[in-house]
Amino acid sequence: MERQDDMGSHSHSFTEVVVVTSGKGVHSAGEHEWLIASGDAFVINRTIAHAYKNTQGLELINILFDEKRLRIPVRELSGLPGYIALFTLEPAWRNRHEFRSRLRLGVKDLIRSEEIIDSMESELGGRMPGYKVAATALLTQLITHLSRCYSRMEESSSVGLLKIGSAISHIAENYHKPVDLEKLARLAGMPVRSFQRTFKDAMGTSPIDYLLKIRISRAAELLRSGHFSATDAAYEVGFNDSNYFSRQFTRIVGMPPGKYRNRNAA
């Protein structure tokens, strides 16, 4: 948007990444509002109503996408604490942190972001053979770049989110190993009980249930490959009891792992 005028409250059925390239204004979401200026970057989750007002030379870039329909490597991105912080924690706790936890891009990082976005726009506009693959790869590159930028943030509220992001990323990277709540709490820089409450507040589930869902998701991938039996898949993702695995898989997926494999194996 070469000129972002005042805009009333609206929402989208997509995830939206906003990068402010020039000027300033006020961004509001619900009953809360914050000043934004050149270099600010933030994520607006789907269905969240937001608006702009008191804009002064405000220029920004909106990237709207549906991660469920694109082959974005969310598993690999979840290993980046900055990704968890920027795309999950900061939007959820924006009001609590009064928007101080948003990403602020320096000149070089802002220029790099614009370069990636220009290339993405060129691919989508040119529609050359393979443009969908190229555009999705560039979107992934942009998400990775912004996540790395967030990891370098030094504001106290951002550092706090990064610590929690580190714990969540640790689960994503080590789901096949025994979970240690005390270690996760240390990574987050808080007592175990506080970490459990904070984790549930941020992710909508407990650390143990989050780990369980990741393990079941990975096991389903192995079963779909056709190269793993239900028992082998269970041990591969960290279950020590195949019967317990079968019960949990059935509860979450809706059918026993053997039946799931027979229906979905490649």
URGI-V41430 format. One record per pair of residues at least 24 apart in sequence whose ideal C-beta (glycine too) atoms are under 6 Angstrom apart, sorted by the first residue. I is the first residue (numbers start at 1). J is the second residue. Records with the same first field share a line. If there is no record, write none. Layout:
# URGI-V41430
I = J / J
This chain:
# URGI-V41430
1 = 60
2 = 59
4 = 52 / 55 / 58 / 60
5 = 55
6 = 52 / 53 / 55
7 = 51 / 52
8 = 51
9 = 49 / 51
11 = 47 / 49
12 = 64
13 = 46
14 = 46 / 64 / 65 / 66
15 = 46 / 65 / 67
16 = 44 / 62 / 64
17 = 43 / 63
18 = 42 / 60 / 62
19 = 61 / 113
20 = 60
21 = 59
22 = 59
23 = 56 / 57 / 58 / 59
24 = 56
25 = 52 / 54 / 55 / 58
26 = 53 / 54
27 = 52
32 = 95
34 = 99
39 = 104 / 105 / 110
40 = 102
41 = 103 / 105
42 = 102
43 = 87 / 91
45 = 91
61 = 117
70 = 136
72 = 140
78 = 172
79 = 169 / 172 / 173
80 = 147
81 = 151 / 162 / 165 / 166 / 169
82 = 147 / 148 / 150 / 151
83 = 147
84 = 165 / 168 / 169
85 = 150 / 161 / 162 / 165
86 = 147 / 150
89 = 161 / 202
92 = 202
97 = 157
100 = 155 / 157
101 = 157 / 158 / 161
103 = 150
109 = 149
116 = 141 / 142
163 = 188 / 189
164 = 188
171 = 211
175 = 214 / 215
176 = 237 / 238
179 = 211
216 = 249 / 252
223 = 257 / 260 / 261
224 = 264
226 = 265 / 266
230 = 257 / 258
